[in-house]
Amino acid sequence: MGTKKGVLKRYRVQLISLLVGAGAGYILAHPYTMLIYAWAHAHQAGAGSFSVGRLSAAAFTIFQPVMLPMALSFALIGAIVGFLAGTVVDKKRRLYVAERETERRRAAFETLHQLMVTLSHYLLNANTIIGGMVRHCQRRGGLDKDLLHALETINEQAIKVEAVVRALQKVEEIKTASYTADSTIVMLDVTKELESELAGKGPEERGS
């Protein structure tokens, strides 16, 4: 059922164009052709002017059962023309949508790049100071285990912050992930880049 709906949605423009073309062929093209044919036949037969009576008589026969094969032929031609026209229109529409999406992604990526430049400037500078102060405290000595553990934790988190910023700088495409398992809020997915950054750190740099 879902597959049928997907197909109908994908080819909606072509199907609508096909039906419109078939209707135009049956209701417009077929009667018009028959009237022209009746006029030409009357003219060739020397029947004089094509009067309203002759026009009414010709019009009356257009949708008679005997004319059904010809009417269906015009409907088929109209359907084919409509389908082809719908295909062209749909292709142009899809190209337009794709171009708009590409432009939107380009703009979003440019905004992300500008954000990363700003974050890099402020966060990395602050992180450098935090790391320097942690190392300064560790070198003083005479610290109890709880304080040393706290300093190590601060250093680990500072390294993670730096790794996140570096990972964001390496993002080449925008990917998102749910903020939490049951949340509709999304965030940038930099898991792969972050793992790569942390894997490149030595044990001392990771604070372990």
Secondary structure by P-SEA (a helix, b strand, c coil): caaaaaaaaaaaaaaaaaaaaaaaaaccaaaaaaaaaaaaaaaaaccccccaaaaaaaaaacccccaaaaaaaaaaaaaaaaaaaaaaaaaaaaaaaaaaaaaaaaaaaaaaaaaaaaaaacaaaaaaaaaaaaaaaaacccccaaaaaaaaaaaaaaaaaaaaaaaaaaccbbbbbbcccccccccccaaaaaaaaaaacccccccc
